[in-house]
């Protein structure tokens, strides 16, 4: 018999990081502030996550305006989903960092 509590049927656990899915998640990305970068981030998120709209996106430009921080509030459903998001966002030439 296991000492670990069993999650509800609609919830899964990523054993490596102890994340419970689904969960609210703040995806943070920094990129060059050109070519409507926040729109690109939003479109990638919409491909991987349901119910992500412009109201879920918050931006903050760097002091110089050269870079822009983009935060997207979303509901993550699995570790694989988050991994896929990070891979696609990091492969974009304007992306400097994704957290």
NUTIMI-867003 format. One record per residue (C-alpha): x, z, y; residue number from 1; residue in three letters. Coordinates in Angstrom, 3 decimals, padded with zeros to 6 digits, always signed. Layout:
        x        z        y resi resn
        X        Z        Y  NUM  ALA
...
% end
This chain:
        x        z        y resi resn
 +000.000 +000.000 +000.000    1  UNK
 +001.349 -000.979 +003.433    2  UNK
 +001.716 +001.459 +006.328    3  UNK
 +001.213 -001.347 +008.855    4  UNK
 -002.246 -001.574 +010.400    5  UNK
 -004.082 -004.761 +009.550    6  UNK
 -005.047 -006.833 +012.612    7  UNK
 -008.632 -007.995 +013.009    8  UNK
 -009.336 -011.315 +011.266    9  UNK
 -009.323 -013.255 +014.568   10  UNK
 -005.951 -011.833 +015.623   11  UNK
 -002.515 -012.731 +014.282   12  UNK
 +000.837 -011.017 +014.763   13  UNK
 +004.233 -012.611 +015.261   14  UNK
 +006.289 -010.200 +013.116   15  UNK
 +009.593 -011.175 +014.778   16  UNK
 +008.487 -010.256 +018.287   17  UNK
 +005.432 -008.112 +017.636   18  UNK
 +003.274 -010.302 +019.838   19  UNK
 -000.423 -010.191 +019.095   20  UNK
 -002.268 -013.494 +019.326   21  UNK
 -004.372 -014.514 +021.093   22  UNK
 -002.911 -012.857 +024.190   23  UNK
 -002.766 -013.298 +027.940   24  UNK
 +000.569 -014.844 +028.824   25  UNK
 +002.324 -015.655 +032.095   26  UNK
 +004.444 -018.767 +031.586   27  UNK
 +007.147 -018.961 +034.256   28  UNK
 +009.048 -022.140 +035.008   29  UNK
 +011.524 -023.045 +037.742   30  UNK
 +012.240 -026.615 +038.683   31  UNK
 +013.216 -028.961 +041.465   32  UNK
 +010.567 -029.088 +044.183   33  UNK
 +010.041 -032.859 +044.013   34  UNK
 +007.576 -035.310 +042.446   35  UNK
 +004.719 -032.781 +042.289   36  UNK
 +006.530 -030.618 +039.743   37  UNK
 +003.690 -028.040 +039.550   38  UNK
 +001.300 -030.854 +038.558   39  UNK
 +003.656 -031.793 +035.724   40  UNK
 +003.779 -028.182 +034.496   41  UNK
 -000.030 -027.972 +034.630   42  UNK
 -000.438 -031.205 +032.665   43  UNK
 +001.929 -030.008 +029.917   44  UNK
 +000.084 -026.692 +029.680   45  UNK
 -003.258 -028.501 +029.450   46  UNK
 -001.938 -030.536 +026.507   47  UNK
 -001.092 -027.379 +024.568   48  UNK
 -003.621 -024.779 +025.759   49  UNK
 -007.378 -024.880 +026.247   50  UNK
 -009.004 -023.826 +029.525   51  UNK
 -005.954 -024.127 +031.803   52  UNK
 -007.001 -025.226 +035.289   53  UNK
 -005.375 -025.467 +038.721   54  UNK
 -006.629 -021.943 +039.472   55  UNK
 -004.319 -020.662 +036.677   56  UNK
 -001.242 -022.015 +038.493   57  UNK
 +000.651 -020.094 +041.157   58  UNK
 +003.703 -021.453 +042.946   59  UNK
 +006.457 -020.069 +045.136   60  UNK
 +009.120 -022.257 +046.740   61  UNK
 +012.717 -021.072 +047.040   62  UNK
 +013.987 -020.112 +050.487   63  UNK
 +015.603 -023.510 +050.941   64  UNK
 +012.594 -025.330 +049.466   65  UNK
 +014.805 -027.158 +046.970   66  UNK
 +013.274 -025.375 +043.961   67  UNK
 +009.821 -024.125 +043.081   68  UNK
 +008.744 -021.328 +040.750   69  UNK
 +005.566 -022.087 +038.824   70  UNK
 +003.614 -019.387 +036.988   71  UNK
 +000.744 -020.387 +034.715   72  UNK
 -001.626 -017.713 +033.429   73  UNK
 -002.886 -018.756 +030.003   74  UNK
 -004.131 -017.475 +026.682   75  UNK
 -001.510 -018.063 +023.997   76  UNK
 -002.814 -018.472 +020.470   77  UNK
 +000.457 -018.614 +018.491   78  UNK
 +004.227 -018.426 +018.706   79  UNK
 +004.409 -022.095 +017.712   80  UNK
 +002.221 -023.024 +020.680   81  UNK
 +004.566 -021.189 +023.063   82  UNK
 +007.640 -022.727 +021.430   83  UNK
 +006.143 -026.211 +021.838   84  UNK
 +005.412 -025.531 +025.518   85  UNK
 +008.945 -024.295 +026.189   86  UNK
 +010.539 -027.224 +024.376   87  UNK
 +008.532 -029.816 +026.295   88  UNK
 +009.022 -028.126 +029.665   89  UNK
 +012.765 -027.619 +029.138   90  UNK
 +013.211 -031.285 +028.186   91  UNK
 +012.041 -032.411 +031.621   92  UNK
 +014.892 -033.387 +033.952   93  UNK
 +013.486 -031.360 +036.886   94  UNK
 +013.174 -028.108 +034.911   95  UNK
 +015.970 -025.640 +035.548   96  UNK
 +014.595 -022.659 +033.602   97  UNK
 +011.528 -021.618 +031.620   98  UNK
 +010.758 -017.984 +030.819   99  UNK
% end
